[in-house]
């Protein structure tokens, strides 16, 4: 029961990340702003991380590189925010 719930919630998170990524991708297509493309990329990476983590759920020995993907996504978001604020000056 617990494994099923963890996998279900992981799937819901992956779906939410995909929806957010598609949302930002749609606005990037309209405006061609680099901020929206960066956010879309970061959310797609977060969705990929959740899917890979759920697919490898049985092997819990060493899945730290999955969290490296999450770190990469957050670095992309921070870079996009800093880049956007520097461009306005």
C-alpha positions, 0 to 999 in steps of 0.5 A, spaced: 500 500 500 505 504 501 509 503 495 503 504 491 501 511 494 509 513 493 509 511 486 502 515 485 504 521 488 510 521 484 506 520 478 502 526 480 508 530 481 511 528 474 504 530 471 504 537 475 511 539 473 510 537 465 503 541 465 508 547 468 513 546 463 508 546 458 505 552 460 512 556 460 513 553 453 507 556 451 508 563 453 516 562 450 513 561 444 508 567 444 514 572 447 520 568 445 523 571 452 529 566 455 526 566 462 520 562 460 524 557 456 529 556 462 523 555 466 520 550 461 527 547 461 527 546 469 520 544 469 521 538 464 528 536 468 524 536 474 519 531 471 524 527 468 527 526 475 520 524 478 519 519 472 526 516 473 526 516 481 519 512 480 522 507 475 528 506 479 524 505 486 525 498 487 533 500 487 534 505 493 541 503 494 544 509 490 540 514 487 543 520 489 544 522 481 537 523 481 537 529 485 543 532 481 538 533 476 533 536 481 539 541 483 540 542 475 533 544 475 534 549 481 540 552 478 537 553 471 531 557 475 536 561 479 540 563 473 534 565 469 532 570 474 538 573 475 539 573 467 532 577 467 534 582 472 541 583 469 538 584 462 533 590 465 539 594 468 
